[in-house]
Amino acid sequence: MTTICVLGAGLAGSEAAWQLAERGLKVRLIDMKPETLSPAHSDPHFAELVCSNSLRSGKFASASGLLKYELRHFSSLIMEAADATRLPAGGALAVDREAFPLYISERLKQHPNIELVCEQIQDLNDLTDDYRLIATGPLTAGKLFQSIEKFSGADNLYFFDAAAPLIEDSSINKEIAFMASRYEDGEGDYLNCPMDAKQYGEFREALLQADKVVPRGFEKELLFEGCKPIEALAEDGIDTLRFGPLKPVGLPLPGTGEEAYAVVQLRQDDFAHNLWNMVGFQTRLKFPEQVRVFRMIPGLETAEFARFGVMHRNSFICSPRVLSTNYRTLKDQKLFFAGQITGVEGYLESTASGLLAALTLASELGKYDPKLLARASTRETVIGGLANYVISASPDNFQPLKANFSLLSELGREDIRAYRQRYGLKLRGRAERRCYYSIRSLETLGLEADQIKELYQQES
């Protein structure tokens, strides 16, 4: 009997185990939780969200939104959990931080084809199953990472990631902070703290001068561009914050309708409305400095922090040198990697890698149609585009990447003309092109035109 092991029950590993089990394959899902937690984890359940509770945009004409539609098409466990624990967040998909991993853990525990094993594996050679899927995440460290590094033969690659603080609702001054979503998208799901020019200047200066956690001497600091700490953005220029997480555009002030000079947004983090996440405020400031500096923000003068921002080391293999198609390793055809350790960046991007690796394995064992696998693997889908990126990027400058339309094969003029005739969307320019990227992907996966139109209309 063929044996399959999935190592790591984060987003990628949980999804991979689920997809394999749903196709009748027996899976051993190994994780060191709940007995052992990494320095960045605090929840004993699987698929914990370490950083933000946002899964980004759910819009039909966005790459992250399209990825959500693709994952739902494959009955993704992670998307099922996200939809079941969803919180108000305008056009984004945010989830309850505690309910989300609990939902996933319970579903995995109840599946008859999944055996949960609590064990801390130290070496890849300790895994003797016929097929092994490694999804230990970007916090893989110690002897296991050394074993992975030895297997890959690549130089050590890493970057530093950071999580944003959580603020208690009762400590926020609601006479200053106001509810609104950018461009009135939704019913107003964000708390917004406006700043004038003087307040912004003083806040930025405080960020620049604040004491920060310094990496250990033997570690070179590499900050991933897509998740820079707030103080690193402040160092990039006077207006970098105002064109980034503190962007005031689309958020008119109540009463006057004028724009503030800058706006700090807070996003709901739990069902009970007790916690708010500081959007874009991942940070490496020392804890006392977070209190001092972040209380300079109007509306947060007496803020109480349920969780401080933290910084941790994220590791990843040099996938262009290590992996082949669909996350299979070049050196061992029965060994797969999935998740952020492969160089996909983001919660659902990690989920997508676990899903595709599992479908590839299932197809090889005769439990999934190779024709359907080919559809998922093409660069006409975000799922396939991500898998292609991690093996085709330059190995000399390989960096993690989130879902974006540049991953997909280019739409030609004839394609666009055909979609206009078939769907008749009253759009032009970038919005139209993005819609057609999404339409092409869903057509590739087998959805009919009427089904796709219905999905588009639901959002519109």
Steps between C-alpha positions, in 0.01 A plus 500: 500500500634843401570726797483880491634744758430873517742676733361825640137591569506864404289632215685309225531174693141504623372562147724231352393240754133588442524475121673163518260362759196619307620289207511184709870501586623427853717781638721541804494870591794573731536820701671595825183672622346506752794384715757735347453851360742712300595844641245663266209268580260516795197294390503119547281449192616442143517766225556786745517848347823644637480844343189677369151349513435629147508270197506811278258603228210280399414699188437313177739722304798468737766230502442416866124495439543269202714267711212473747260403222747240375545349846125483556471314170721225647301490827793641696479438874675829571246696295216308662633606841554859385144532371364347821693738731486813286501849658391834347793652307362683196625339181754289688456159659588513870444217746463450873853419615392237757200344323688449172772255619252327733267431204785352293634287787160350572441412134840329478446307823166370376624374163523118496793502254722731706718378785626788715846449647653738755874477449795733443690361200870583498612354166340434161651151514281426802202493263478153346163533322478431126398861432595799715369855478694755705295801605679614813464868419730802500589452869674167438815508708754291689600151392205461263593811304861382491376170359294681237793725418726196463247333269455810285868579472408869481641789697304610804222739395288697741312821557344665802124522529297688760151499653285805577372587849144434620318774691212458747180659374410665831826697501439674164362856495199467267447879503813521284518161328214460251350201318541492121629285216711651225284646220193396703567135411256318728326639804807643667698214653820679603576737787696794361732724699567826308817708526581855397841592354651592838382180667627293209842663508539447874383140473743420218787658691414294808504184287845587369640563849335208684699206637474191284570130544838439339570172313774281639844586375545197276172556318482737207175696500287458188155659521246361254366793297139387525501497881737773614476618860332839539823662623691368196241665274546825693873484424430476126380859467286777645183399316550124470253432783243738349514310172494166684317383814412858608348594165207743560346469151136392492440566870333843533474639853152490656329837493740682267546246219864610474796263495733470798875531444543134597277226643581197714249217444392238754334177388270284715685192627231297679126431493439680830645833374744497792821518295624716212802432281719795398498461121850502352666550841721195513791616713831422667473778760566394858181456701528817717572700183188365333291634786672839491504551122167348402318697770600810304238401240178705543236280657756260649630726779394248765526185287535169681688234305363146504804393297813691412651488156773237474774416258619155402729334254334346195696239305454363150682268264637608164216333311634563145792274591304251710152447353351381173137517382227544763733513801660156447873493578755441226709256704217282630184454292304388808589802711305827478525838670209739549421829672709807569816293527480472118494877443129564458403787729162523668239291675302391195805478279634243748165324495511486119843337502384231742191438292688465170772280647231272645305481174823412316572219745139379485511497121815291503324246724196485272272698729469818295440559130826609327298720263355695793848527652629645173231769514599601853872502414482734203610862518143600419425449872657670801556158658702391197670838464639481854632149442667614179655806669687307769680285243551757224623803698868587500674285764755775559236750614210283615251677727152408632205617292128553563221432250495754217389504139857511370520129592241419234565459129423819306155562355512580127282748313303220339433350843367830631285551190349153543425560869331829418268325260429212736454691826419857398647660812479878496861549602813636341869529579664318792170406668381324185828317446504379862144376471592302191801346673259376766250381241767313304621324814153384599428385144825306505390325819176397330239754609229586251440857382172525694672393822775757451251777423316416821818526705584835342149633555499391865797725563373786287 
